[in-house]
Amino acid sequence: MRKVRKGDRVKVISGDDRGKIGKVIQVFPDRDRVLVEGVNLVTKHQRPTQAVREPGIIKREAPIPLAKVKVVCPECSVPTRIGFAVVEGRKLRQCKQCGATF
């Protein structure tokens, strides 16, 4: 079970985008990387093709290492470490700051 999942709010804790908060778009568990909305923007030169009619320079997100993000707890709104707790036979993620399960 992964500690960071698609749809989580995360805060970047190191690098050029330190302090930014964004939503996880995609997780790459085999590469230990995560794609976060509005973080690590790179420029891409787009050629006109059949699928994309508009050429030009576009900005898009690039994956960042999983170790550079912390999950923001939905209950206490604090970037925190994640643990696991078994509640009613289900394994849930647990905030290490406030103890809330989600």
C-alpha positions, 0 to 999 in steps of 0.5 A: 500500500502506498503512502502517497496516492492520486488526489492527495494534497502534498507540500514540496519540502525541498528543491526549487519549488519548496513550499508549494502545495498541489494535488497529486496527478499521477504516482510512478511507484516503480520510479519513486516519483510523483506528478504534482499539479503546478509543481516542477513546470518545464517548457516543451516545444510542441510541433503541430501534428494531427492530434495537436493543431496548435504549435508553440511553447507549452508548460507542463509538469514533470515528475519529482522524487517522492522523497521531496513531498509530504502529504498534507493531512485533510484534518489538521492541514499540516504536512505530515508523515503517514503511518498505517492503522487497522480500523474495523479490519481495514488498513487505513493511512494515519496522520502522525501529527493528529492521529486522524485516519483517512 
